[in-house]
């Protein structure tokens, strides 16, 4: 598939999406959203895909919304754009697509992740970042709130006090501190980043895909469940996975003392 605002490859089970507007720090415009919808739907339908990696071209991951894009641009003499409609049309579907992907998702944050770009990264199952990367809740600088799921994920990951500080003060959070706070999974030296992302992708591409996705669902459900409700959910998911081909293969491999060959089924 050919795109103007993103790059896409699928090889050895690894689907890789690169946000590709480096001159605009890979900021979102309507065209990029449309291309992302197409490629995420394609990955979701492709049985060859076992993991999705999202990264950025150039020196940044994603600077958030391109404020010059026609969907949000302020035009003198014209009514202000309906930002709520922009969220409903573009960002809400994007985050829900990621949350419901049938494969694990990884944000490979190679530089600044700001605004909706930070929220995009945090919507992925795992976030790995370079030591030089940083995360910025830039919304208060232009009189807005963290969107794209930011107000949901931040307090869950780092607690209310830190979430409030990040949102109100709009200060950059270095990737190393983000890892220490539990906001992201891992921070690695810049020189080791590409190799570490490839190794993580390869590891996930041969893992029991369905089990990983159901694990994601269970962990997210725990936020609103009682213990009893969560135990019931676990029973249902264990019932489903216990009948899967990957479980049978995992048990057989354990008994034979060999590496399992999972297929994601």
Buried (B, 14 or more C-beta within 10 A) or exposed (E): EEBEBBBBEBEEBBBBBBBBBBEBBBBBBBBBBEBBBBBBEBBBEBEEBBBBBBBBBBEBBBBBBBEEBEBBEEEEEEEEBEBEEBBEBBBBBBBEBBBEBBBBBBBBBBBBBBBBBBBBBBBBBBBBBBBBBBBBBBBBEEEEEBBBBBBBBBBEBBEEEBBEBBBEEBEBBBBBBBBEBEBBBBBBEEEEBBEBBBEBBBEBBBBBBBBBBBBBBBEEBBEEBEEEEBEEBBEEBEEEBEEBEBBEBBEEBEEEEEEBEBBBE
